[in-house]
Amino acid sequence: MKYKRFLAGFAGQLGLLILAVNLAGADVVRVQTISLHKGWNAVFLQVDPTDPKPADCFQGTPVTIAAAFTGADQTVQFVQNPTTNNLAHKKGWSVWYAPSRPDAFLTQIFQLVGNKPYLLYAESDYVWNVSGNARLTSVKWRPNSFTLAGFGVDEVSPPTFDQFFDGSPAHHPYQIYRLINDNWTKVDNAQTTQMHAGEAYWIYCAGSSDYQGPLCVKLPSGPTLTLAGGNAAGVMLFNNSRNPLGVQVQNMAGSTQLPLAFVLRAVTDTNVVTAAYDLPDNYSLPSFDAGEKRGLWLTLRPERMTAATQTGLLKITTDLGTQSWVPVTGNRSDVVPAN
């Protein structure tokens, strides 16, 4: 029998990851660490906090003000340095004030959510560890406007701004501002300036764009990949850079808690043949060519599940220093949920 390779998966092979999670019904939680300095900080919160109320989330921290830009219909043509006067609702901001402040009655933020940038005012330097459910990062760019945004990048070896945005014509020429010593400061050299994990920036976008970085990760619907029975669902991966891109998939639960397999699919003259292989805890996909689009297809292995619903978490990283977190929920129809 002669086989023909099917170019729709892992570099000429269609890969199917088969998931099962031994910790039934467990929430997928990660801890995000953000270093705050005294004064104003532009942070990007990537998790839905376990304690979403600001008073609970900031308890024991020196944070006394949190502001979120909510002016979805407002075009931002210039950037103003943060002050309590500039963070007005009429200017597109919602603000939380610590209960100890005299202006606490003006609070408009009652819950912190992930995948969102915030301006935080801290009375002193502090390392903030916030735990919560991981979320897949996605930016909604305002056309012909500045957008306050953050991105998933490596804590140790992040990309430069140029490495991250080189593949997006809508962001050239670069107009990027980062908050330094309470002042929004333009990034003069995007080729050498590195991005920081957990940091937010004002970035200008010329026209419309759905650019999410060198590697764009898209799910079928919503912020979580939901799998049911033996039905497959695909995570679409797009190399938006101008160069080949190395991509790695990490099973954050490990093979003991989350046994995975990938399936190679080959097309013969008469049918399609598949074979499953165990997936290591850390797996490097074959290199993505510039502009290449590829599907990472996932399905459950229900015979290994011990409960009706189980969860897992995949961390997808690139050799440029970007990272994406993909929560996974699996549902097995033939298991009765525990009372």
Kinemage of the C-alpha trace (Angstrom):
@kinemage 1
@onewidth
@group {chain A} dominant
@subgroup {mainchain}
@vectorlist {calphas} color= white
{ca met a 1} P 0.000 0.000 0.000
{ca lys a 2} L 1.353 3.387 -0.948
{ca tyr a 3} L 0.767 6.351 1.312
{ca lys a 4} L 0.601 10.010 0.419
{ca arg a 5} L 1.354 12.539 3.118
{ca phe a 6} L -1.508 14.848 3.913
{ca leu a 7} L -0.318 18.456 4.282
{ca ala a 8} L -2.875 19.780 6.772
{ca gly a 9} L -1.366 19.086 10.160
{ca phe a 10} L 2.076 19.028 11.674
{ca ala a 11} L 4.282 20.074 8.722
{ca gly a 12} L 2.762 17.713 6.210
{ca gln a 13} L 0.924 15.648 8.807
{ca leu a 14} L -2.419 16.342 10.449
{ca gly a 15} L -1.975 16.008 14.207
{ca leu a 16} L -4.738 15.098 16.603
{ca leu a 17} L -4.090 15.588 20.310
{ca ile a 18} L -6.143 13.222 22.441
{ca leu a 19} L -6.838 14.634 25.883
{ca ala a 20} L -7.892 13.212 29.228
{ca val a 21} L -7.566 14.796 32.663
{ca asn a 22} L -7.383 12.708 35.804
{ca leu a 23} L -8.369 15.573 38.116
{ca ala a 24} L -12.087 15.585 37.385
{ca gly a 25} L -13.759 18.963 37.339
{ca ala a 26} L -10.670 20.827 38.566
{ca asp a 27} L -10.373 24.484 37.603
{ca val a 28} L -7.388 25.319 35.449
{ca val a 29} L -5.487 27.831 37.553
{ca arg a 30} L -2.146 29.517 37.015
{ca val a 31} L -0.322 32.174 39.007
{ca gln a 32} L 0.667 35.380 37.239
{ca thr a 33} L 3.473 37.389 38.811
{ca ile a 34} L 3.547 41.142 38.172
{ca ser a 35} L 6.246 43.445 39.566
{ca leu a 36} L 4.816 46.792 40.643
{ca his a 37} L 6.822 49.904 41.455
{ca lys a 38} L 5.770 52.882 43.538
{ca gly a 39} L 3.470 55.083 41.480
{ca trp a 40} L 1.539 54.249 38.319
{ca asn a 41} L 1.902 50.877 36.600
{ca ala a 42} L 0.449 49.720 33.268
{ca val a 43} L -0.263 46.020 33.729
{ca phe a 44} L -1.828 43.313 31.612
{ca leu a 45} L -3.875 40.825 33.624
{ca gln a 46} L -3.958 37.459 31.844
{ca val a 47} L -5.984 35.438 34.377
{ca asp a 48} L -9.509 35.673 35.731
{ca pro a 49} L -8.665 36.194 39.421
{ca thr a 50} L -9.901 33.594 41.872
{ca asp a 51} L -11.035 36.526 44.031
{ca pro a 52} L -12.320 38.939 41.372
{ca lys a 53} L -13.524 41.704 43.691
{ca pro a 54} L -10.794 44.391 43.682
{ca ala a 55} L -10.882 44.807 47.469
{ca asp a 56} L -10.198 41.075 47.850
{ca cys a 57} L -7.712 40.816 44.987
{ca phe a 58} L -5.647 43.773 46.236
{ca gln a 59} L -5.917 42.913 49.923
{ca gly a 60} L -2.491 43.073 51.537
{ca thr a 61} L -1.005 44.923 48.564
{ca pro a 62} L -0.083 48.627 48.283
{ca val a 63} L -2.490 49.104 45.332
{ca thr a 64} L -5.011 51.867 46.051
{ca ile a 65} L -6.300 52.709 42.553
{ca ala a 66} L -7.135 50.504 39.564
{ca ala a 67} L -8.362 51.948 36.275
{ca ala a 68} L -9.593 50.278 33.077
{ca phe a 69} L -10.171 51.984 29.743
{ca thr a 70} L -13.726 51.159 28.697
{ca gly a 71} L -14.260 53.728 25.950
{ca ala a 72} L -14.910 51.161 23.238
{ca asp a 73} L -16.384 53.782 20.932
{ca gln a 74} L -13.776 56.438 21.608
{ca thr a 75} L -10.865 57.079 19.264
{ca val a 76} L -7.638 57.843 21.113
{ca gln a 77} L -5.359 60.148 19.111
{ca phe a 78} L -2.926 61.085 21.868
{ca val a 79} L -1.811 59.599 25.170
{ca gln a 80} L -2.188 61.391 28.510
{ca asn a 81} L -0.101 60.633 31.589
{ca pro a 82} L -2.186 58.989 34.332
{ca thr a 83} L -3.538 61.195 37.111
{ca thr a 84} L -6.700 60.949 39.160
{ca asn a 85} L -8.094 63.874 37.132
{ca asn a 86} L -7.389 62.241 33.755
{ca leu a 87} L -9.028 58.948 34.716
{ca ala a 88} L -12.545 60.257 34.387
{ca his a 89} L -15.553 58.265 33.221
{ca lys a 90} L -16.313 60.874 30.552
{ca lys a 91} L -12.846 60.233 29.142
{ca gly a 92} L -13.531 56.512 28.834
{ca trp a 93} L -12.183 55.249 32.170
{ca ser a 94} L -13.729 53.192 34.954
{ca val a 95} L -11.914 53.338 38.292
{ca trp a 96} L -11.699 51.409 41.569
{ca tyr a 97} L -10.580 53.233 44.695
{ca ala a 98} L -9.422 51.433 47.832
{ca pro a 99} L -11.982 51.565 50.688
{ca ser a 100} L -9.469 53.554 52.753
{ca arg a 101} L -9.505 56.450 50.263
{ca pro a 102} L -11.921 59.380 50.703
{ca asp a 103} L -13.023 59.021 47.070
{ca ala a 104} L -13.882 55.319 47.442
{ca phe a 105} L -17.570 56.128 46.904
{ca leu a 106} L -16.712 56.945 43.266
{ca thr a 107} L -15.702 53.355 42.553
{ca gln a 108} L -16.982 51.975 39.227
{ca ile a 109} L -15.024 48.695 38.946
{ca phe a 110} L -16.500 45.855 40.962
{ca gln a 111} L -14.764 42.880 39.358
{ca leu a 112} L -11.360 42.295 37.763
{ca val a 113} L -11.276 40.152 34.631
{ca gly a 114} L -8.479 38.554 32.659
{ca asn a 115} L -7.250 39.448 29.173
{ca lys a 116} L -7.496 43.110 30.134
{ca pro a 117} L -5.026 45.966 30.756
{ca tyr a 118} L -5.234 48.068 33.915
{ca leu a 119} L -3.506 51.110 35.316
{ca leu a 120} L -2.599 50.429 38.949
{ca tyr a 121} L -1.360 52.950 41.485
{ca ala a 122} L 0.862 51.439 44.183
{ca glu a 123} L 2.016 53.211 47.340
{ca ser a 124} L 5.267 51.199 47.302
{ca asp a 125} L 7.170 48.596 45.286
{ca tyr a 126} L 5.520 45.184 45.403
{ca val a 127} L 5.522 41.789 43.685
{ca trp a 128} L 1.889 40.901 43.025
{ca asn a 129} L 1.068 37.206 42.652
{ca val a 130} L -2.468 36.773 41.368
{ca ser a 131} L -3.970 33.333 40.822
{ca gly a 132} L -6.865 32.576 38.524
{ca asn a 133} L -8.138 30.705 35.514
{ca ala a 134} L -5.884 31.036 32.487
{ca arg a 135} L -7.263 32.823 29.424
{ca leu a 136} L -6.296 32.925 25.779
{ca thr a 137} L -5.071 36.438 24.997
{ca ser a 138} L -6.913 38.377 22.300
{ca val a 139} L -6.645 42.072 21.383
{ca lys a 140} L -9.443 44.074 19.784
{ca trp a 141} L -7.699 46.870 17.899
{ca arg a 142} L -9.400 50.245 17.496
{ca pro a 143} L -8.868 51.360 13.871
{ca asn a 144} L -6.948 54.606 13.368
{ca ser a 145} L -6.509 54.929 17.098
{ca phe a 146} L -4.307 54.021 20.019
{ca thr a 147} L -5.286 50.839 21.865
{ca leu a 148} L -4.202 49.992 25.404
{ca ala a 149} L -3.101 46.369 25.129
{ca gly a 150} L -0.915 43.633 26.587
{ca phe a 151} L 0.371 40.346 25.229
{ca gly a 152} L 1.486 36.880 26.263
{ca val a 153} L 5.301 36.891 26.229
{ca asp a 154} L 7.985 34.908 27.989
{ca glu a 155} L 9.088 36.200 31.390
{ca val a 156} L 12.785 35.512 30.740
{ca ser a 157} L 13.303 35.809 26.962
{ca pro a 158} L 10.539 38.000 25.513
{ca pro a 159} L 10.588 39.308 21.930
{ca thr a 160} L 11.469 42.847 20.934
{ca phe a 161} L 8.616 45.061 19.767
{ca asp a 162} L 9.890 44.708 16.207
{ca gln a 163} L 10.001 40.904 16.395
{ca phe a 164} L 6.427 40.922 17.678
{ca phe a 165} L 4.903 43.467 15.266
{ca asp a 166} L 7.091 43.051 12.180
{ca gly a 167} L 4.399 41.029 10.403
{ca ser a 168} L 1.664 43.651 10.838
{ca pro a 169} L 1.523 46.496 8.261
{ca ala a 170} L -1.208 48.207 10.318
{ca his a 171} L 1.269 48.856 13.135
{ca his a 172} L 3.977 50.426 10.948
{ca pro a 173} L 5.499 52.925 11.481
{ca tyr a 174} L 5.612 52.067 15.161
{ca gln a 175} L 3.873 54.359 17.616
{ca ile a 176} L 4.235 52.514 20.920
{ca tyr a 177} L 4.224 54.059 24.388
{ca arg a 178} L 5.183 52.414 27.667
{ca leu a 179} L 4.669 53.803 31.167
{ca ile a 180} L 7.997 54.784 32.757
{ca asn a 181} L 8.179 56.811 35.987
{ca asp a 182} L 4.498 57.816 35.677
{ca asn a 183} L 5.037 59.123 32.124
{ca trp a 184} L 4.000 57.533 28.846
{ca thr a 185} L 7.291 57.323 26.926
{ca lys a 186} L 7.578 56.510 23.235
{ca val a 187} L 9.608 53.424 22.306
{ca asp a 188} L 12.351 54.916 20.135
{ca asn a 189} L 14.044 51.697 19.051
{ca ala a 190} L 11.582 48.850 18.526
{ca gln a 191} L 14.360 46.665 17.079
{ca thr a 192} L 16.223 46.444 20.393
{ca thr a 193} L 13.589 47.190 23.055
{ca gln a 194} L 12.124 44.062 24.614
{ca met a 195} L 8.535 43.650 25.668
{ca his a 196} L 7.747 42.659 29.264
{ca ala a 197} L 5.388 39.988 30.546
{ca gly a 198} L 2.413 41.499 32.349
{ca glu a 199} L 2.970 44.991 30.917
{ca ala a 200} L 0.454 47.030 28.898
{ca tyr a 201} L 1.184 49.633 26.196
{ca trp a 202} L -0.583 52.267 24.139
{ca ile a 203} L -0.122 51.164 20.512
{ca tyr a 204} L -1.375 52.906 17.380
{ca cys a 205} L -3.157 50.853 14.719
{ca ala a 206} L -3.611 52.345 11.235
{ca gly a 207} L -6.883 50.999 9.876
{ca ser a 208} L -8.483 47.753 10.976
{ca ser a 209} L -6.467 44.741 12.125
{ca asp a 210} L -6.927 41.397 13.858
{ca tyr a 211} L -3.182 40.905 14.402
{ca gln a 212} L -2.379 38.933 17.567
{ca gly a 213} L 1.365 38.481 17.222
{ca pro a 214} L 3.858 36.299 15.325
{ca leu a 215} L 1.739 33.245 16.179
{ca cys a 216} L -2.017 33.690 16.210
{ca val a 217} L -3.931 31.003 18.117
{ca lys a 218} L -7.661 30.749 17.374
{ca leu a 219} L -10.268 28.503 18.979
{ca pro a 220} L -13.559 27.408 17.365
{ca ser a 221} L -15.579 29.573 19.757
{ca gly a 222} L -15.168 31.316 23.106
{ca pro a 223} L -12.065 31.524 25.331
{ca thr a 224} L -11.988 27.764 26.080
{ca leu a 225} L -11.600 24.744 23.839
{ca thr a 226} L -14.574 22.482 24.603
{ca leu a 227} L -14.426 18.828 23.559
{ca ala a 228} L -17.284 16.334 23.704
{ca gly a 229} L -17.014 12.567 23.388
{ca gly a 230} L -14.876 11.537 20.447
{ca asn a 231} L -15.591 14.647 18.376
{ca ala a 232} L -12.510 16.587 17.298
{ca ala a 233} L -12.087 20.358 17.532
{ca gly a 234} L -9.287 22.350 16.017
{ca val a 235} L -6.914 24.976 17.374
{ca met a 236} L -5.834 27.016 14.380
{ca leu a 237} L -2.234 28.266 14.340
{ca phe a 238} L -1.120 31.081 12.012
{ca asn a 239} L 2.496 32.130 11.505
{ca asn a 240} L 2.077 35.857 10.907
{ca ser a 241} L 5.799 36.558 10.889
{ca arg a 242} L 8.035 36.912 7.849
{ca asn a 243} L 10.317 34.083 8.936
{ca pro a 244} L 10.049 30.406 9.893
{ca leu a 245} L 8.710 29.942 13.393
{ca gly a 246} L 9.375 27.223 15.937
{ca val a 247} L 6.327 26.240 18.033
{ca gln a 248} L 6.169 24.156 21.196
{ca val a 249} L 3.169 22.668 23.006
{ca gln a 250} L 3.417 22.005 26.729
{ca asn a 251} L 0.927 19.922 28.683
{ca met a 252} L 0.852 21.850 31.955
{ca ala a 253} L -0.709 18.964 33.901
{ca gly a 254} L 2.000 16.515 32.755
{ca ser a 255} L 1.534 13.132 31.139
{ca thr a 256} L 0.494 11.534 34.450
{ca gln a 257} L -2.409 13.904 35.017
{ca leu a 258} L -3.143 14.641 31.371
{ca pro a 259} L -2.144 11.770 29.036
{ca leu a 260} L -1.971 12.994 25.443
{ca ala a 261} L -1.437 11.409 22.071
{ca phe a 262} L -1.141 12.819 18.600
{ca val a 263} L -2.486 11.111 15.518
{ca leu a 264} L -0.719 11.112 12.186
{ca arg a 265} L -3.049 10.925 9.249
{ca ala a 266} L -2.107 9.594 5.834
{ca val a 267} L -4.239 9.456 2.685
{ca thr a 268} L -4.070 6.365 0.502
{ca asp a 269} L -5.634 5.782 -2.876
{ca thr a 270} L -8.725 4.347 -1.205
{ca asn a 271} L -8.988 5.644 2.378
{ca val a 272} L -7.487 7.615 5.268
{ca val a 273} L -5.232 5.830 7.760
{ca thr a 274} L -4.476 7.211 11.229
{ca ala a 275} L -2.043 6.132 13.964
{ca ala a 276} L -1.802 7.487 17.519
{ca tyr a 277} L 1.454 8.130 19.369
{ca asp a 278} L 2.076 9.290 22.931
{ca leu a 279} L 2.751 12.994 23.165
{ca pro a 280} L 5.630 14.095 25.432
{ca asp a 281} L 4.979 16.665 28.130
{ca asn a 282} L 6.976 19.084 25.988
{ca tyr a 283} L 6.530 18.675 22.254
{ca ser a 284} L 8.172 20.695 19.475
{ca leu a 285} L 6.099 20.945 16.319
{ca pro a 286} L 7.829 20.928 12.953
{ca ser a 287} L 8.811 24.459 11.950
{ca phe a 288} L 6.120 26.765 10.530
{ca asp a 289} L 6.997 28.478 7.265
{ca ala a 290} L 6.367 32.217 6.993
{ca gly a 291} L 2.643 32.778 6.482
{ca glu a 292} L 1.769 29.119 7.092
{ca lys a 293} L -1.576 28.174 8.628
{ca arg a 294} L -1.981 24.855 10.367
{ca gly a 295} L -4.595 23.078 12.443
{ca leu a 296} L -3.860 21.532 15.835
{ca trp a 297} L -6.811 19.170 16.189
{ca leu a 298} L -7.889 17.943 19.614
{ca thr a 299} L -10.195 15.174 20.695
{ca leu a 300} L -10.984 13.308 23.897
{ca arg a 301} L -9.944 9.784 24.738
{ca pro a 302} L -13.080 9.115 26.797
{ca glu a 303} L -12.028 5.651 28.009
{ca arg a 304} L -9.332 7.326 30.154
{ca met a 305} L -11.676 9.831 31.745
{ca thr a 306} L -12.901 9.209 35.293
{ca ala a 307} L -15.613 11.868 35.448
{ca ala a 308} L -18.213 13.466 33.239
{ca thr a 309} L -16.236 16.722 32.933
{ca gln a 310} L -12.486 17.216 33.222
{ca thr a 311} L -10.180 20.100 32.440
{ca gly a 312} L -6.654 20.745 31.216
{ca leu a 313} L -4.328 23.507 30.098
{ca leu a 314} L -1.994 23.780 27.126
{ca lys a 315} L 0.792 26.337 26.899
{ca ile a 316} L 1.806 27.130 23.315
{ca thr a 317} L 5.119 28.969 22.951
{ca thr a 318} L 7.365 30.098 20.092
{ca asp a 319} L 11.106 30.497 19.673
{ca leu a 320} L 10.521 34.268 19.484
{ca gly a 321} L 9.371 34.281 23.107
{ca thr a 322} L 5.588 34.494 22.752
{ca gln a 323} L 3.163 32.313 24.688
{ca ser a 324} L -0.530 31.432 24.526
{ca trp a 325} L -2.552 29.621 27.188
{ca val a 326} L -5.367 27.367 25.992
{ca pro a 327} L -7.831 26.067 28.633
{ca val a 328} L -9.473 22.790 27.649
{ca thr a 329} L -12.747 21.309 28.923
{ca gly a 330} L -13.699 17.731 28.075
{ca asn a 331} L -17.167 16.246 28.479
{ca arg a 332} L -17.845 12.511 28.542
{ca ser a 333} L -21.505 11.733 27.981
{ca asp a 334} L -21.525 8.176 29.336
{ca val a 335} L -20.376 9.111 32.859
{ca val a 336} L -22.982 10.239 35.369
{ca pro a 337} L -21.863 13.422 37.216
{ca ala a 338} L -21.237 12.943 40.940
{ca asn a 339} L -23.856 14.394 43.291
